[in-house]
């Protein structure tokens, strides 16, 4: 924390006093939502998979792996580009909930 404070003074940036694990500042939460929606869109039978626990886990792993690698750069770039808006919304909400 000492290093961070010194760096903030030297390089003129502000340290935000918000929780480090805030879902509003974590675009991975939105990415998981996209993956989940795509899983149910592509594989509507997912919740009805049958077989041993290992067989179901393997099939789910394969499905999620396909979806993960099909996520386009556009989606990832949109999430990255949303960071400024996320931070602005968090500041405006004074650390409370935001639209993200």
Secondary structure by P-SEA (a helix, b strand, c coil): caaaaaaaaaabbbbbccccccccccaaaaaaaaaaaaaaaaccccccccccaaaaaaaaaaaaaaaaaaccaaaaaaaaaaaaaaaaaaaaaccccccc
